[in-house]
């Protein structure tokens, strides 16, 4: 039976037998010794009726044990190399047959719904990522965070919640982690306890295992959106206003250098993707990332991804290496997914030497903080440069800082657009063009506010006009709370 996908020399799997509880086992016989008076055994009280919740919990635990035994049996019986070419229907039929035989041997009866769920879970164990697979398929889930085998959190609509997904134990979780990292040629163990990887759909994966992770392996998955959100979508979702969209379209189309700043999970990459839609399709664009996430729609895009060192500590290719090589590939624009280290100096030089319209993201909480972060990264690169020269380099390279933020109610908004206008003495001068102004808080925690101009005309207005983007001065007007533009 199951000869099509069965191993040529299968290992005989031990039949699953139902464990007999200790209280139902017969006591060992007591020899009848001469002269010893038999003492009758004390009468045992009648067992209490099981609580329904305890009964359901024990049944779930039993199903989990059956699932674990079945998974072991599948690994022993199925030729995993052969099933790679099998269709989903064929593999599901094979798993269903093995499951029916095993349940019959164990004398364990499942409802039709429980049986279908069990077959689905086993299919995910064999061909997918086990318990994580349903969460990866759930479009409402943005992030998956695993804190050990029994606590799996998900983020929906900007809010974290505990899911009902669990792993059997730490070994089960480690098996899934190994399955993910081995698919991309990485490894994770005690000597190399953390790893960055990318799933087949592009989702970002990070794991840290014991002994560094104290209470069980830690896994975080930032899901990759299959559909790219455009500017119109972000305006409709309330991420920014139509006036801000008009301004950003002019800024990107006229090749201003843009930095998208924000904290973790604030929507920096989503914003960068949306801004890239304004790039002329005739331009050659090169993207450089640690984990490829950008989804540019232009026809002439070259994508590069950095690579960590191998087991011997060799073969690493950094973002700076990619950036240096990109400068020799005749790009019109260079887009760095995130600038976080020594590649910052090459990025600024590229912006200053004919690659106008380049873009990147940084981690910072405000535009001014973003400039400080750039200064710190230049210093960390080991380049000794006077502070005034360093700031002059930044002021000449960066034209615009777009600040994204995830607010306390989970919403993501573009809270500020700031222009860098030059130097005043030793200080970089900046002016805020648009901002999000908070006006209150709903009882359910939703933030009340509105987008408004700051009453300052763009320093690049003449550049916009020469390129054919003659924006009306009214888009910069201040909007009072609850009011309209004058």
C-alpha positions as a Markdown table, in Angstrom:
| # | Residue | x | y | z |
|---|---|---|---|---|
| 1 | Unk | 0.0 | 0.0 | 0.0 |
| 2 | Unk | 1.1 | 3.6 | -0.7 |
| 3 | Unk | 3.8 | 2.2 | -3.0 |
| 4 | Unk | 3.8 | 5.3 | -5.2 |
| 5 | Unk | 5.4 | 7.6 | -2.7 |
| 6 | Unk | 6.7 | 5.0 | -0.2 |
| 7 | Unk | 10.4 | 4.6 | 0.4 |
| 8 | Unk | 12.0 | 1.6 | -1.1 |
| 9 | Unk | 13.1 | 0.3 | 2.2 |
| 10 | Unk | 10.7 | 1.9 | 4.7 |
| 11 | Unk | 11.3 | 1.8 | 8.4 |
| 12 | Unk | 8.5 | -0.1 | 10.1 |
| 13 | Unk | 6.6 | 2.4 | 12.2 |
| 14 | Unk | 5.5 | 1.3 | 15.6 |
| 15 | Unk | 1.7 | 1.0 | 15.8 |
| 16 | Unk | 0.1 | 3.7 | 17.8 |
| 17 | Unk | -1.6 | 2.2 | 20.8 |
| 18 | Unk | -3.8 | 3.9 | 23.3 |
| 19 | Unk | -2.0 | 4.4 | 26.6 |
| 20 | Unk | -3.9 | 2.7 | 29.5 |
| 21 | Unk | -4.2 | 5.2 | 32.4 |
| 22 | Unk | -2.6 | 4.1 | 35.6 |
| 23 | Unk | -5.9 | 4.0 | 37.5 |
| 24 | Unk | -7.3 | 1.4 | 35.1 |
| 25 | Unk | -4.3 | -1.0 | 35.2 |
| 26 | Unk | -4.7 | -4.2 | 37.3 |
| 27 | Unk | -2.7 | -4.1 | 40.5 |
| 28 | Unk | 0.1 | -6.7 | 40.9 |
| 29 | Unk | -1.0 | -9.9 | 42.6 |
| 30 | Unk | -0.2 | -10.1 | 46.4 |
| 31 | Unk | 1.0 | -13.5 | 47.5 |
| 32 | Unk | -1.1 | -15.1 | 50.2 |
| 33 | Unk | 1.3 | -15.7 | 53.1 |
| 34 | Unk | 0.4 | -18.1 | 55.8 |
| 35 | Unk | -0.4 | -16.4 | 59.1 |
| 36 | Unk | -0.8 | -13.0 | 57.5 |
| 37 | Unk | -4.3 | -11.6 | 57.9 |
| 38 | Unk | -5.7 | -10.0 | 54.7 |
| 39 | Unk | -6.7 | -6.4 | 55.1 |
| 40 | Unk | -9.5 | -5.4 | 52.7 |
| 41 | Unk | -8.5 | -2.6 | 50.4 |
| 42 | Unk | -10.1 | 0.8 | 51.3 |
| 43 | Unk | -13.1 | 1.6 | 49.3 |
| 44 | Unk | -12.3 | 4.1 | 46.6 |
| 45 | Unk | -14.6 | 7.1 | 46.2 |
| 46 | Unk | -16.5 | 7.3 | 42.9 |
| 47 | Unk | -14.7 | 9.4 | 40.3 |
| 48 | Unk | -16.1 | 12.9 | 39.8 |
| 49 | Unk | -17.9 | 13.6 | 36.6 |
| 50 | Unk | -15.3 | 15.2 | 34.2 |
| 51 | Unk | -15.7 | 18.9 | 33.6 |
| 52 | Unk | -16.6 | 19.6 | 29.9 |
| 53 | Unk | -13.6 | 22.0 | 29.6 |
| 54 | Unk | -11.2 | 19.4 | 30.9 |
| 55 | Unk | -12.7 | 16.7 | 28.6 |
| 56 | Unk | -12.2 | 19.0 | 25.6 |
| 57 | Unk | -8.7 | 19.9 | 26.6 |
| 58 | Unk | -7.8 | 16.2 | 27.0 |
| 59 | Unk | -9.3 | 15.5 | 23.6 |
| 60 | Unk | -7.3 | 18.3 | 22.0 |
| 61 | Unk | -4.1 | 17.0 | 23.7 |
| 62 | Unk | -4.9 | 13.5 | 22.4 |
| 63 | Unk | -5.4 | 14.8 | 18.8 |
| 64 | Unk | -2.1 | 16.7 | 19.1 |
| 65 | Unk | -0.3 | 13.5 | 20.1 |
| 66 | Unk | -1.9 | 11.6 | 17.3 |
| 67 | Unk | -0.8 | 14.3 | 14.9 |
| 68 | Unk | 2.7 | 14.1 | 16.2 |
| 69 | Unk | 2.8 | 10.3 | 15.8 |
| 70 | Unk | 1.3 | 10.5 | 12.3 |
| 71 | Unk | 3.9 | 13.1 | 11.3 |
| 72 | Unk | 6.7 | 10.8 | 12.4 |
| 73 | Unk | 5.0 | 7.9 | 10.5 |
| 74 | Unk | 4.8 | 10.1 | 7.4 |
| 75 | Unk | 8.5 | 11.0 | 7.6 |
| 76 | Unk | 9.3 | 7.3 | 7.9 |
| 77 | Unk | 7.1 | 6.1 | 5.1 |
| 78 | Unk | 7.0 | 8.8 | 2.5 |
| 79 | Unk | 9.8 | 9.3 | 0.0 |
| 80 | Unk | 10.2 | 13.1 | 0.5 |
| 81 | Unk | 12.3 | 13.4 | -2.6 |
| 82 | Unk | 9.6 | 11.7 | -4.7 |
| 83 | Unk | 6.7 | 13.8 | -3.4 |
| 84 | Unk | 8.3 | 17.0 | -4.6 |
| 85 | Unk | 6.9 | 16.2 | -8.0 |
| 86 | Unk | 3.5 | 15.1 | -6.7 |
| 87 | Unk | 0.5 | 17.3 | -7.1 |
| 88 | Unk | -1.4 | 18.6 | -4.1 |
| 89 | Unk | -4.4 | 16.3 | -4.7 |
| 90 | Unk | -2.2 | 13.2 | -4.9 |
| 91 | Unk | -0.2 | 14.1 | -1.8 |
| 92 | Unk | -3.4 | 14.8 | 0.2 |
| 93 | Unk | -4.9 | 11.5 | -0.9 |
| 94 | Unk | -1.7 | 9.7 | 0.2 |
| 95 | Unk | -1.8 | 11.5 | 3.6 |
| 96 | Unk | -5.5 | 10.7 | 4.0 |
| 97 | Unk | -4.9 | 7.0 | 3.4 |
| 98 | Unk | -2.0 | 6.8 | 5.9 |
| 99 | Unk | -4.0 | 8.8 | 8.4 |
| 100 | Unk | -7.0 | 6.4 | 8.1 |
| 101 | Unk | -4.8 | 3.4 | 8.6 |
| 102 | Unk | -3.1 | 4.9 | 11.7 |
| 103 | Unk | -6.3 | 6.0 | 13.3 |
| 104 | Unk | -7.8 | 2.5 | 12.8 |
| 105 | Unk | -4.8 | 0.9 | 14.5 |
| 106 | Unk | -5.1 | 3.4 | 17.4 |
| 107 | Unk | -8.8 | 2.8 | 17.7 |
| 108 | Unk | -9.2 | 6.6 | 17.8 |
| 109 | Unk | -12.3 | 8.1 | 16.2 |
| 110 | Unk | -12.4 | 11.6 | 14.8 |
| 111 | Unk | -15.3 | 13.6 | 13.5 |
| 112 | Unk | -15.2 | 14.4 | 9.8 |
| 113 | Unk | -14.2 | 18.0 | 10.6 |
| 114 | Unk | -11.4 | 16.9 | 12.9 |
| 115 | Unk | -10.2 | 14.5 | 10.3 |
| 116 | Unk | -10.1 | 17.1 | 7.6 |
| 117 | Unk | -8.3 | 19.5 | 9.9 |
| 118 | Unk | -5.8 | 16.8 | 10.8 |
| 119 | Unk | -5.1 | 16.0 | 7.1 |
| 120 | Unk | -4.7 | 19.7 | 6.4 |
| 121 | Unk | -2.2 | 20.2 | 9.3 |
| 122 | Unk | -0.2 | 17.1 | 8.2 |
| 123 | Unk | -0.1 | 18.4 | 4.6 |
| 124 | Unk | 1.3 | 21.7 | 5.9 |
| 125 | Unk | 3.9 | 19.7 | 8.0 |
| 126 | Unk | 5.1 | 17.8 | 4.9 |
| 127 | Unk | 5.0 | 20.5 | 2.2 |
| 128 | Unk | 4.5 | 23.8 | 4.1 |
| 129 | Unk | 5.7 | 25.4 | 7.3 |
| 130 | Unk | 3.5 | 23.5 | 9.7 |
| 131 | Unk | 1.4 | 25.6 | 12.2 |
| 132 | Unk | 2.6 | 28.8 | 10.6 |
| 133 | Unk | 1.1 | 28.0 | 7.2 |
| 134 | Unk | -2.5 | 29.1 | 7.9 |
| 135 | Unk | -1.2 | 32.4 | 9.4 |
| 136 | Unk | 0.9 | 33.0 | 6.2 |
| 137 | Unk | -2.2 | 32.5 | 4.1 |
| 138 | Unk | -4.3 | 34.8 | 6.2 |
| 139 | Unk | -4.4 | 38.2 | 4.4 |
| 140 | Unk | -5.4 | 40.0 | 7.6 |
| 141 | Unk | -2.2 | 39.1 | 9.4 |
| 142 | Unk | 0.7 | 41.5 | 8.9 |
| 143 | Unk | 3.3 | 40.1 | 11.3 |
| 144 | Unk | 3.8 | 36.7 | 13.0 |
| 145 | Unk | 5.8 | 36.7 | 16.3 |
| 146 | Unk | 6.7 | 33.4 | 17.9 |
| 147 | Unk | 7.8 | 33.5 | 21.6 |
| 148 | Unk | 8.6 | 29.8 | 22.2 |
| 149 | Unk | 6.5 | 26.8 | 21.0 |
| 150 | Unk | 3.3 | 27.7 | 22.9 |
| 151 | Unk | 2.9 | 31.4 | 22.4 |
| 152 | Unk | 2.4 | 32.7 | 18.8 |
| 153 | Unk | 1.3 | 36.3 | 18.4 |
| 154 | Unk | 0.0 | 38.0 | 15.2 |
| 155 | Unk | -0.5 | 41.6 | 14.3 |
| 156 | Unk | -3.8 | 42.6 | 12.7 |
| 157 | Unk | -4.7 | 46.2 | 11.9 |
| 158 | Unk | -1.7 | 47.5 | 13.9 |
| 159 | Unk | -2.7 | 45.6 | 17.0 |
| 160 | Unk | -0.9 | 42.5 | 18.5 |
| 161 | Unk | -3.1 | 39.6 | 19.7 |
| 162 | Unk | -2.4 | 36.0 | 20.9 |
| 163 | Unk | -3.4 | 33.4 | 18.4 |
| 164 | Unk | -4.6 | 29.8 | 19.0 |
| 165 | Unk | -1.7 | 28.4 | 17.0 |
| 166 | Unk | 0.9 | 26.4 | 18.9 |
| 167 | Unk | 3.8 | 24.0 | 18.3 |
| 168 | Unk | 4.0 | 20.6 | 20.0 |
| 169 | Unk | 7.3 | 21.4 | 21.6 |
| 170 | Unk | 10.6 | 23.2 | 21.0 |
| 171 | Unk | 11.9 | 20.4 | 18.7 |
| 172 | Unk | 8.8 | 20.9 | 16.5 |
| 173 | Unk | 9.5 | 24.6 | 16.3 |
| 174 | Unk | 13.2 | 24.0 | 15.5 |
| 175 | Unk | 12.3 | 21.6 | 12.7 |
| 176 | Unk | 10.2 | 24.4 | 11.1 |
| 177 | Unk | 13.0 | 26.9 | 11.5 |
| 178 | Unk | 15.5 | 24.5 | 10.0 |
| 179 | Unk | 13.2 | 23.9 | 7.1 |
| 180 | Unk | 13.0 | 27.6 | 6.4 |
| 181 | Unk | 16.7 | 28.5 | 6.7 |
| 182 | Unk | 18.0 | 25.4 | 4.8 |
| 183 | Unk | 15.9 | 26.3 | 1.8 |
| 184 | Unk | 17.9 | 29.5 | 1.4 |
| 185 | Unk | 21.3 | 28.0 | 2.2 |
| 186 | Unk | 21.6 | 29.3 | 5.8 |
| 187 | Unk | 21.9 | 27.4 | 9.1 |
| 188 | Unk | 21.0 | 28.1 | 12.7 |
| 189 | Unk | 22.3 | 26.2 | 15.8 |
| 190 | Unk | 24.0 | 26.9 | 19.1 |
| 191 | Unk | 27.2 | 28.1 | 17.4 |
| 192 | Unk | 25.2 | 30.4 | 15.1 |
| 193 | Unk | 22.1 | 31.2 | 17.1 |
| 194 | Unk | 20.4 | 33.8 | 14.9 |
| 195 | Unk | 19.6 | 34.1 | 11.2 |
| 196 | Unk | 17.9 | 36.4 | 8.7 |
| 197 | Unk | 16.2 | 34.8 | 5.7 |
| 198 | Unk | 13.5 | 35.4 | 3.2 |
| 199 | Unk | 10.5 | 33.1 | 2.6 |
| 200 | Unk | 9.5 | 31.9 | -0.9 |
| 201 | Unk | 6.9 | 34.7 | -1.1 |
| 202 | Unk | 9.4 | 37.4 | -0.1 |
| 203 | Unk | 8.4 | 37.7 | 3.5 |
| 204 | Unk | 11.1 | 38.7 | 5.9 |
| 205 | Unk | 12.1 | 36.0 | 8.4 |
| 206 | Unk | 14.3 | 36.3 | 11.5 |
| 207 | Unk | 15.0 | 33.7 | 14.2 |
| 208 | Unk | 17.0 | 33.4 | 17.4 |
| 209 | Unk | 17.4 | 30.0 | 19.1 |
| 210 | Unk | 18.6 | 28.8 | 22.5 |
| 211 | Unk | 20.8 | 29.3 | 24.3 |
| 212 | Unk | 20.5 | 33.0 | 23.3 |
| 213 | Unk | 16.7 | 32.7 | 23.4 |
| 214 | Unk | 16.0 | 31.7 | 27.0 |
| 215 | Unk | 12.4 | 30.5 | 26.9 |
| 216 | Unk | 12.4 | 28.9 | 23.5 |
| 217 | Unk | 13.1 | 30.0 | 20.0 |
| 218 | Unk | 12.1 | 33.5 | 18.9 |
| 219 | Unk | 10.7 | 33.9 | 15.4 |
| 220 | Unk | 9.5 | 37.1 | 13.7 |
| 221 | Unk | 8.0 | 37.1 | 10.2 |
| 222 | Unk | 7.2 | 40.4 | 8.4 |
| 223 | Unk | 4.7 | 39.3 | 5.7 |
| 224 | Unk | 5.2 | 40.4 | 2.2 |
| 225 | Unk | 2.2 | 42.0 | 0.6 |
| 226 | Unk | 1.2 | 40.4 | -2.7 |
| 227 | Unk | -0.5 | 43.5 | -4.0 |
| 228 | Unk | 1.5 | 46.8 | -4.1 |
| 229 | Unk | -0.3 | 49.7 | -2.4 |
| 230 | Unk | -0.3 | 52.8 | -4.6 |
| 231 | Unk | -0.5 | 56.5 | -3.7 |
| 232 | Unk | -4.3 | 56.4 | -4.3 |
| 233 | Unk | -4.6 | 53.5 | -1.9 |
| 234 | Unk | -2.6 | 55.3 | 0.8 |
| 235 | Unk | -4.7 | 58.5 | 0.4 |
| 236 | Unk | -7.9 | 56.4 | 0.7 |
| 237 | Unk | -6.6 | 54.7 | 3.9 |
| 238 | Unk | -5.8 | 58.1 | 5.4 |
| 239 | Unk | -2.0 | 57.7 | 5.4 |
| 240 | Unk | -1.7 | 61.2 | 3.9 |
| 241 | Unk | -3.7 | 63.8 | 2.1 |
| 242 | Unk | -4.3 | 64.5 | -1.6 |
| 243 | Unk | -2.3 | 67.7 | -1.3 |
| 244 | Unk | 0.7 | 65.8 | 0.1 |
| 245 | Unk | 0.3 | 63.3 | -2.8 |
| 246 | Unk | 0.5 | 66.1 | -5.3 |
| 247 | Unk | 3.6 | 67.5 | -3.7 |
| 248 | Unk | 5.3 | 64.1 | -3.5 |
| 249 | Unk | 4.6 | 63.3 | -7.1 |
| 250 | Unk | 6.3 | 66.6 | -8.1 |
| 251 | Unk | 9.2 | 65.9 | -5.8 |
| 252 | Unk | 9.9 | 62.4 | -7.1 |
| 253 | Unk | 9.2 | 63.3 | -10.8 |
| 254 | Unk | 11.6 | 66.2 | -10.7 |
| 255 | Unk | 14.3 | 64.0 | -9.2 |
| 256 | Unk | 14.7 | 65.3 | -5.7 |
| 257 | Unk | 16.6 | 63.0 | -3.3 |
| 258 | Unk | 14.2 | 61.7 | -0.8 |
| 259 | Unk | 14.7 | 59.9 | 2.6 |
| 260 | Unk | 11.8 | 58.1 | 4.2 |
| 261 | Unk | 12.3 | 58.1 | 8.0 |
| 262 | Unk | 10.4 | 56.3 | 10.7 |
| 263 | Unk | 10.4 | 53.7 | 13.4 |
| 264 | Unk | 10.0 | 49.9 | 13.1 |
| 265 | Unk | 6.7 | 48.9 | 11.4 |
| 266 | Unk | 5.8 | 52.5 | 10.6 |
| 267 | Unk | 5.4 | 51.8 | 6.9 |
| 268 | Unk | 8.7 | 53.1 | 5.5 |
| 269 | Unk | 9.0 | 50.4 | 2.8 |
| 270 | Unk | 5.4 | 50.7 | 1.8 |
| 271 | Unk | 5.8 | 54.5 | 1.4 |
| 272 | Unk | 9.0 | 54.0 | -0.6 |
| 273 | Unk | 7.2 | 51.5 | -2.9 |
| 274 | Unk | 4.4 | 54.0 | -3.4 |
| 275 | Unk | 6.8 | 56.9 | -4.1 |
| 276 | Unk | 8.6 | 54.8 | -6.7 |
| 277 | Unk | 5.4 | 54.8 | -8.8 |
| 278 | Unk | 6.2 | 58.4 | -9.8 |
| 279 | Unk | 9.5 | 57.4 | -11.4 |
| 280 | Unk | 9.6 | 57.8 | -15.2 |
| 281 | Unk | 9.5 | 54.3 | -16.8 |
| 282 | Unk | 12.3 | 55.3 | -19.2 |
| 283 | Unk | 14.8 | 55.6 | -16.3 |
| 284 | Unk | 17.2 | 52.9 | -15.2 |
| 285 | Unk | 16.7 | 52.1 | -11.5 |
| 286 | Unk | 18.9 | 49.9 | -9.3 |
| 287 | Unk | 17.7 | 48.7 | -5.9 |
| 288 | Unk | 19.9 | 47.5 | -3.0 |
| 289 | Unk | 18.5 | 45.7 | 0.0 |
| 290 | Unk | 19.4 | 43.4 | 2.8 |
| 291 | Unk | 16.1 | 41.5 | 2.2 |
| 292 | Unk | 14.5 | 42.2 | -1.2 |
| 293 | Unk | 11.1 | 43.8 | -0.4 |
| 294 | Unk | 10.7 | 46.6 | -2.9 |
| 295 | Unk | 8.2 | 46.1 | -5.7 |
| 296 | Unk | 9.0 | 48.6 | -8.4 |
| 297 | Unk | 6.8 | 48.5 | -11.5 |
| 298 | Unk | 9.2 | 50.2 | -13.9 |
| 299 | Unk | 10.5 | 48.0 | -16.8 |
| 300 | Unk | 14.2 | 48.8 | -16.3 |
| 301 | Unk | 14.9 | 47.8 | -12.7 |
| 302 | Unk | 18.0 | 45.9 | -11.4 |
| 303 | Unk | 17.6 | 44.3 | -8.0 |
| 304 | Unk | 20.5 | 43.5 | -5.7 |
| 305 | Unk | 20.5 | 41.8 | -2.3 |
| 306 | Unk | 23.4 | 41.6 | 0.2 |
| 307 | Unk | 24.6 | 38.2 | 1.4 |
| 308 | Unk | 25.9 | 37.2 | 4.9 |
| 309 | Unk | 29.2 | 35.3 | 5.4 |
| 310 | Unk | 29.2 | 31.6 | 5.1 |
| 311 | Unk | 30.1 | 29.0 | 7.8 |
| 312 | Unk | 33.8 | 29.8 | 7.5 |
| 313 | Unk | 33.1 | 33.6 | 7.8 |
| 314 | Unk | 33.8 | 34.3 | 4.2 |
| 315 | Unk | 31.9 | 35.3 | 1.2 |
| 316 | Unk | 29.9 | 38.2 | 2.7 |
| 317 | Unk | 28.6 | 40.8 | 0.3 |
| 318 | Unk | 27.5 | 44.0 | 2.1 |
| 319 | Unk | 25.1 | 46.8 | 1.0 |
| 320 | Unk | 28.2 | 49.0 | 0.6 |
| 321 | Unk | 29.8 | 46.5 | -1.8 |
| 322 | Unk | 26.6 | 46.4 | -3.9 |
| 323 | Unk | 26.3 | 50.2 | -3.8 |
| 324 | Unk | 29.9 | 50.7 | -5.0 |
| 325 | Unk | 29.3 | 48.3 | -7.8 |
| 326 | Unk | 26.0 | 49.9 | -8.7 |
| 327 | Unk | 27.8 | 53.2 | -9.3 |
| 328 | Unk | 29.6 | 51.5 | -12.3 |
| 329 | Unk | 26.3 | 50.2 | -13.8 |
| 330 | Unk | 25.0 | 53.5 | -15.2 |
| 331 | Unk | 22.0 | 54.0 | -13.0 |
| 332 | Unk | 19.7 | 57.0 | -13.3 |
| 333 | Unk | 18.5 | 56.4 | -9.7 |
| 334 | Unk | 19.7 | 54.3 | -6.8 |
| 335 | Unk | 17.2 | 53.1 | -4.2 |
| 336 | Unk | 18.6 | 51.6 | -1.0 |
| 337 | Unk | 16.0 | 49.7 | 1.0 |
| 338 | Unk | 17.4 | 50.8 | 4.3 |
| 339 | Unk | 20.6 | 52.7 | 5.1 |
| 340 | Unk | 21.9 | 51.6 | 8.5 |
| 341 | Unk | 25.7 | 51.6 | 8.4 |
| 342 | Unk | 28.9 | 52.5 | 6.5 |
| 343 | Unk | 27.1 | 52.5 | 3.1 |
| 344 | Unk | 25.7 | 55.9 | 4.1 |
| 345 | Unk | 28.7 | 57.8 | 2.8 |
| 346 | Unk | 28.5 | 56.1 | -0.6 |
| 347 | Unk | 24.8 | 56.8 | -0.7 |
| 348 | Unk | 25.3 | 60.5 | 0.0 |
| 349 | Unk | 28.1 | 60.7 | -2.6 |
| 350 | Unk | 25.8 | 59.1 | -5.2 |
| 351 | Unk | 23.1 | 61.7 | -4.4 |
| 352 | Unk | 25.7 | 64.5 | -4.9 |
| 353 | Unk | 27.3 | 63.2 | -8.1 |
| 354 | Unk | 24.6 | 62.9 | -10.7 |
| 355 | Unk | 22.3 | 60.3 | -9.4 |
| 356 | Unk | 19.5 | 62.7 | -8.6 |
| 357 | Unk | 16.2 | 61.2 | -7.5 |
| 358 | Unk | 17.8 | 58.5 | -5.4 |
| 359 | Unk | 15.9 | 57.3 | -2.3 |
| 360 | Unk | 16.4 | 55.4 | 0.9 |
| 361 | Unk | 14.9 | 54.8 | 4.3 |
| 362 | Unk | 16.4 | 55.3 | 7.8 |
| 363 | Unk | 15.3 | 54.6 | 11.4 |
| 364 | Unk | 14.5 | 57.9 | 13.1 |
| 365 | Unk | 11.7 | 59.5 | 15.0 |
| 366 | Unk | 11.7 | 62.9 | 13.3 |
| 367 | Unk | 13.4 | 64.8 | 10.4 |
| 368 | Unk | 15.9 | 66.4 | 12.7 |
| 369 | Unk | 16.6 | 63.1 | 14.4 |
| 370 | Unk | 17.1 | 61.6 | 10.9 |
| 371 | Unk | 19.8 | 64.1 | 10.1 |
| 372 | Unk | 21.5 | 63.2 | 13.4 |
| 373 | Unk | 21.3 | 59.5 | 12.5 |
| 374 | Unk | 23.1 | 60.3 | 9.2 |
| 375 | Unk | 25.8 | 62.1 | 11.0 |
| 376 | Unk | 26.2 | 59.1 | 13.4 |
| 377 | Unk | 26.4 | 56.6 | 10.6 |
| 378 | Unk | 29.1 | 58.6 | 8.9 |
| 379 | Unk | 31.1 | 58.6 | 12.1 |
| 380 | Unk | 30.5 | 54.9 | 12.6 |
| 381 | Unk | 31.9 | 54.3 | 9.1 |
| 382 | Unk | 35.3 | 55.4 | 10.5 |
| 383 | Unk | 35.5 | 58.5 | 8.3 |
| 384 | Unk | 37.2 | 61.4 | 10.0 |
| 385 | Unk | 35.4 | 64.5 | 8.7 |
| 386 | Unk | 34.9 | 67.9 | 10.3 |
| 387 | Unk | 31.4 | 68.4 | 11.5 |
| 388 | Unk | 30.7 | 71.3 | 9.2 |
| 389 | Unk | 31.9 | 69.3 | 6.2 |
| 390 | Unk | 29.8 | 66.4 | 7.2 |
| 391 | Unk | 26.7 | 68.5 | 7.5 |
| 392 | Unk | 27.4 | 70.3 | 4.3 |
| 393 | Unk | 27.6 | 66.9 | 2.5 |
| 394 | Unk | 24.2 | 65.9 | 4.0 |
| 395 | Unk | 22.6 | 69.3 | 3.2 |
| 396 | Unk | 23.8 | 69.1 | -0.4 |
| 397 | Unk | 22.7 | 65.5 | -0.9 |
| 398 | Unk | 19.3 | 65.3 | 0.7 |
| 399 | Unk | 16.4 | 67.5 | -0.4 |
| 400 | Unk | 13.4 | 65.9 | 1.4 |
| 401 | Unk | 12.7 | 63.9 | 4.5 |
| 402 | Unk | 9.3 | 62.1 | 4.7 |
| 403 | Unk | 8.5 | 61.1 | 8.3 |
| 404 | Unk | 6.3 | 58.0 | 8.7 |
| 405 | Unk | 4.9 | 56.9 | 12.0 |
| 406 | Unk | 2.7 | 54.2 | 13.6 |
| 407 | Unk | 0.4 | 55.9 | 16.0 |
| 408 | Unk | -0.8 | 54.5 | 19.3 |
| 409 | Unk | -4.1 | 53.3 | 17.7 |
| 410 | Unk | -2.1 | 51.2 | 15.3 |
| 411 | Unk | -2.7 | 53.4 | 12.3 |
| 412 | Unk | 0.2 | 54.4 | 10.0 |
| 413 | Unk | 0.4 | 58.0 | 8.8 |
| 414 | Unk | 2.9 | 60.3 | 7.1 |
| 415 | Unk | 3.2 | 62.7 | 10.0 |
| 416 | Unk | 5.6 | 65.2 | 8.4 |
| 417 | Unk | 7.2 | 66.3 | 5.1 |
| 418 | Unk | 10.3 | 68.4 | 5.7 |
| 419 | Unk | 12.7 | 70.1 | 3.2 |
| 420 | Unk | 16.4 | 70.6 | 3.8 |
| 421 | Unk | 17.1 | 74.1 | 2.5 |
| 422 | Unk | 20.9 | 74.4 | 3.2 |
| 423 | Unk | 23.2 | 75.5 | 5.9 |
| 424 | Unk | 23.0 | 78.4 | 8.4 |
| 425 | Unk | 26.5 | 78.6 | 10.0 |
| 426 | Unk | 27.2 | 75.1 | 11.3 |
| 427 | Unk | 23.5 | 74.0 | 11.4 |
| 428 | Unk | 21.5 | 72.4 | 8.7 |
| 429 | Unk | 18.4 | 74.5 | 8.0 |
| 430 | Unk | 15.0 | 72.8 | 7.5 |
| 431 | Unk | 11.4 | 73.8 | 6.9 |
| 432 | Unk | 8.3 | 71.7 | 7.5 |
| 433 | Unk | 5.9 | 71.8 | 4.5 |
| 434 | Unk | 3.1 | 69.4 | 5.7 |
| 435 | Unk | 2.3 | 67.7 | 9.0 |
| 436 | Unk | -0.4 | 65.6 | 10.7 |
| 437 | Unk | -2.0 | 67.6 | 13.6 |
| 438 | Unk | -3.6 | 65.6 | 16.4 |
| 439 | Unk | -6.7 | 67.1 | 17.9 |
| 440 | Unk | -8.1 | 64.5 | 20.2 |
| 441 | Unk | -8.8 | 60.8 | 21.0 |
| 442 | Unk | -12.0 | 58.8 | 20.6 |
| 443 | Unk | -13.2 | 56.7 | 23.5 |
| 444 | Unk | -12.2 | 53.5 | 21.6 |
| 445 | Unk | -8.6 | 54.8 | 21.4 |
| 446 | Unk | -8.8 | 56.1 | 17.8 |
| 447 | Unk | -6.7 | 59.2 | 17.2 |
| 448 | Unk | -8.5 | 62.3 | 15.8 |
| 449 | Unk | -6.6 | 64.6 | 13.6 |
| 450 | Unk | -6.1 | 66.1 | 10.2 |
| 451 | Unk | -3.4 | 66.8 | 7.7 |
| 452 | Unk | -2.4 | 70.4 | 7.0 |
| 453 | Unk | 0.1 | 72.6 | 5.2 |
| 454 | Unk | 2.4 | 74.7 | 7.4 |
| 455 | Unk | 1.9 | 77.9 | 5.4 |
| 456 | Unk | 5.4 | 77.7 | 3.9 |
| 457 | Unk | 5.9 | 77.6 | 0.1 |
| 458 | Unk | 8.2 | 74.9 | -1.1 |
| 459 | Unk | 11.8 | 75.9 | -1.7 |
| 460 | Unk | 11.6 | 73.8 | -4.9 |
| 461 | Unk | 8.5 | 75.5 | -6.3 |
| 462 | Unk | 10.4 | 77.0 | -9.2 |
| 463 | Unk | 12.0 | 73.6 | -10.0 |
| 464 | Unk | 8.5 | 72.0 | -10.0 |
| 465 | Unk | 7.3 | 74.7 | -12.4 |
| 466 | Unk | 10.2 | 74.3 | -14.8 |
| 467 | Unk | 9.5 | 70.5 | -15.0 |
| 468 | Unk | 5.8 | 71.1 | -15.6 |
| 469 | Unk | 4.4 | 70.7 | -12.1 |
| 470 | Unk | 3.0 | 74.1 | -11.3 |
| 471 | Unk | 1.4 | 73.4 | -7.9 |
| 472 | Unk | -1.1 | 75.9 | -6.6 |
| 473 | Unk | 0.1 | 77.9 | -3.5 |
| 474 | Unk | -3.1 | 76.9 | -1.7 |
| 475 | Unk | -1.9 | 73.4 | -1.0 |
| 476 | Unk | 0.5 | 74.8 | 1.5 |
| 477 | Unk | -2.2 | 76.7 | 3.5 |
| 478 | Unk | -2.8 | 75.9 | 7.2 |
| 479 | Unk | -6.0 | 74.1 | 7.8 |
| 480 | Unk | -7.6 | 74.8 | 11.3 |
| 481 | Unk | -9.1 | 71.9 | 13.2 |
| 482 | Unk | -12.5 | 71.1 | 11.7 |
| 483 | Unk | -12.0 | 73.8 | 9.1 |
| 484 | Unk | -11.4 | 74.1 | 5.4 |
| 485 | Unk | -8.8 | 75.7 | 3.2 |
| 486 | Unk | -9.2 | 79.4 | 2.8 |
